[in-house]
Amino acid sequence: MTDLPDMATAPRRRWRQRTVRGDGVDLAVHEVGDPDAVPVVLVHGWPDTHRVWLPVARLLADDLRVVLYDTRGMGLSPTRAPDASFAVAHLAADLMAVLDDVSPDRPVHLVGHDWGSVQGWEAVCEPGAEERIASFTSLSGPSLDHVAAWVRRTLRRPSPAGVAGLVGQALSSSYVPFLASPFAPPVVRLAVGPDAASGLRYYRGNRVSPHRLRERRTSVPVLQLALTHDPAVREAALAASDPWCDDLRRVPLAAGHWAPTTRPEAVAAQVRAHVAEVEGLTPRRAGGAAS
């Protein structure tokens, strides 16, 4: 391992970096905190890198072992892999490879934001996931399969509330067809940068067939942070996971889409409390507002 440039002097604050072989790609993995503490893995979304989690990671590192990684095609994990290699099954395989490398003998607590949450859902719904993942905290990224099931169910048995939720999420997701189109790369490359353009393969590689419906259940304890000012994900899309989870709690958080950077203290507090509950260190909380 090598130290990252912004490491602090205290041993537990020292950043460590290594490369993990994922599902056919090399992934840059970063770690901070006590190596013997409870492990927490933070997974970023698009168009971000692991750095979107740094404010939260620094707060959690006081008493947790925090692991971040650049997902395929982003940051320090470049790849020329084609669009099909960015399907959520491959992203979840990358995630499991990281978990197996950093914590082969102990289940980890998983936290995902945006596409990091989408691939987290794919992982926690795999058979036997509860043996490798102790808990899952989800921000701004619903399960693609749960949403597909919700859409199908609503269209088969429409109700005013159901249709309103469906239309609302459709409007919030209206940018997706453009990002998955061949017109997006030059625009995104110019406006945001080459890394973001590379990450458009997440959208192109996950065009979901309206006819696909998989039974995707999980017994992993799930905390959904419902970001009340997030224009991209409506609560109805988050609620699509309710029928498929044995243990799900949803807590509203007054924040926009990039809560890991704009409200790191609130996000870190929710993650730490969820970890403590699952580890049996504190009593179970009821769902409620997060300040």
N, C-alpha and C positions, 0 to 999 in steps of 0.2 A: 504494500500500500504506500501511497505517497500523500503528503499533506497538501491540502488546497491552499492557494495563496492567502485567503482571508482567515486562516486559522487563528485562534486565540492561544494564549500561553498555557492556560490550565489544561491538564491532560484530558479531562472530560469534554472540554470545549474544542479539542483538536479535531479538525476535519480529516477524514481518511478517504481515499479514493481507490477503487480497483475496477477491473473490467470483468463482467460476467457474460458468459456465452448464453444468449437467449435462444429463441427458436430460429436459429440460422443467422442471427445478427449479434454483434458485440454491443453490450450495453454499459455505459459509464455509470458506476454506482458510487454514491457519496454517503458518508456515515459520520455521525457526531453523537457524543454522549457516552455513558458508561457501557462498555461492551457486554457487561453482565446484567444490565437492566432489562426490563420488559421491552421487547422490540416493537417498533411502530414503523411501518413503511408508508411513505407519502408519495402518491402518484399524480403527476401533473397532467394537464390537458393541452388543447391547442389554443393559441399558437405558442404556448409557453415551453419552458424547460424546467429542470428541477429547481431553478432559482426562484420560481414563483412561491415555493414553499419555504424559502430561507427564513422569513420572519417568524413563521410558526415553528419551524425546526429549532431555532435558537431558544424559543420559549420552552419547548418540550424537552430539550436536552438536559435540563436541570435534573430530571429524575427518570428519563426514559432513554433507551437506545433508539436513535432516529436514523432511518435509512431513506435516502431519496435516490432516484435514478432518472437519467434522460431516456425517455421511451424511444423506440426505434424511429429513426429519421429525424430526431430532434436533438439540438444541443450537441453534446459530445458523443452521440450514438448515431452517426450518419450511416446510411445504407442506400444502395441503388435498387433495393428490392422493389418489385412491381406493385401495382395497386392491390392485387389479390392478397399479397403478403401482409397487408394492413388490416385484414378482417379481424374482428374481435377475438376469434379463436386463437390467432397467432399472437395478438397482444396479450391475451390471458396466459398463453404459454410462456411468453417473455416474463410476465409477472411471477409465475410459479417458479421459473428458473432462478429469478432473483431471490425469492423466498427460500428455495432449497439451498442456495449458496450462503446467504447471510444468516439463516437460522434453521439449519437442517433438523435440529432436535427439539425445537420449541415453536408452537404456533405464534404467528405474528398478528398484530392489530393493523388492519389495512385502512388507509384513508385515501380517497380519490376525489379529484376535482375535474369537472368537465369530462373530457375523454378519458381521463384517469379513473373517474367514477364509472364510466360506461364499461371499461375493461375490467374494473373491479367487480361489477355485477356479473360479468361473464364468468369470472373466476369463482365467486362465492356460490354460484348456482351449479357448479360442477359437482358430480357425486364425490363424496368424501372431502369436500372443501373444509368442513368443520374440523378436520384433523390437522389442517395446515394454517387455517385462518381463524383466529380467536374472536375477532369482531370486525365489523366494516362500518366506517363512517363515510357517508356519501354526500357530496356537494355538487349541485348543478350538473348532474349526469345521470339520467334514468337508464334503466335496463331496456335495451332495444327490443328484446323479446317480450317483456312485460308491457311495453307501450304498444307493440303490435297486437298483443292479445286484447288490450284495452280498446284499441281502435276497432278491431273486429267485433268485439262484444257490443260496443256502443252502436255500431252501424246495424248490427242484427236486431238489437232491441233499443231503439233510440228513445231518449227521454229529453225534455228541455234542458235539464242540468247536464246530462251527458253530452249532448250535442254542443252546448255552450262551452264546456270544457275542451271538447275536441277542436272546435273552431278557434278558441283562444290559443291553444298550443300550436295549431297549424299556422296561425298568424305569427306567433313568436318564432317558429322554425322556418319562416319563409325565406331566410337567407341560405338555407342548406342546399337547395338545388343549384344555386349559383356557385357555391364553394365546391360542389361535386362536378361542375361543368368544366370543359376545356378552356373556358374564357377566364377562369379564376386565377391560374398560376401567374400570368404576367402582371395582373392587377395587384395581387397580393404580394408578389415579389417586389414591386415598385413601392407599394404603400407600407408594407410591414417588414419585408426582408426575405432573403432566400430560405431561412430556416422555416418560416411560416409557410412559404410556398411548398417546401418539402413535405410539411405536415398535412397538406391537402389530400394526401393519399389516405388519410383516415376517413375522409368523407367519401372519396371515390371507391374505397375498398369495402365500404359497409352500406351500400345501397341495399336496403332490406326489401325482399320480395313481399308483396302484400299477401301472398298465399302461404308464407312460412309461419308456422306457429309451433314452437317447441314448449314442452312442459319444463319450465325452469324454476325449480323451487330451491329454497335454501333454509337451513336451520342455523346459519351463522347469525348472531345478534347484529341487527342493523340499526344504525342511527342515521336518519336523514336530516340534514340541516337545510331547511327550506328557506332560501335566501329571498326575502320578501321584495327586494328591489331588483331582482334578476329578470331582465327582459327576455331571456332565452328559454327558461324552463318554468312552466306554470305548475302549480301544486297538483293539478289534475294528472299531469304526467308522472309526478312522484307517487301519487296515490295508486297508480297502475300496478305498483309492486305489492300493494297490501295483500291481495289474495295468495301471493306466492311465497310469503315469508312467515316462518314460525314465530319470529320475534323481531318486530319492527316498531321503532318509535320515531316520530317526526316532530322536530322542534323548529319553530320559526326563528330566523335570525335576521335582524334588520340590517341588511347589507346588500350590495350589488353583486354582480357575477364574480368579481375578483376579490371575494372576501378574504382569501389567504393573505393578500397584501394590504387590503384596506381595513380589515378587522382581525388582525392576527391574534390579538389577545383573546377575543371572544371565541374564535375558532379553536385555539389551543386549549382554552378552558373546557369547551365541549368535548374535544377529543380526549383530554386527560380524564374528565369525569366518566366518559363512556368506557375507557380502558379500566378505570378503577372499579366500576360496577361489574364488568365482565370478569375481572380478576378476583372479585369478591372482597375488595377492600372497602367499598362503601355500599349502602343499601340502594336498591333499584329506585330510580326517580320516575315520576310520571311525566308525560310529555307536557311541555309548556313553553312559554316565550323565553327566548334567550336575549339578554340585554346586549 
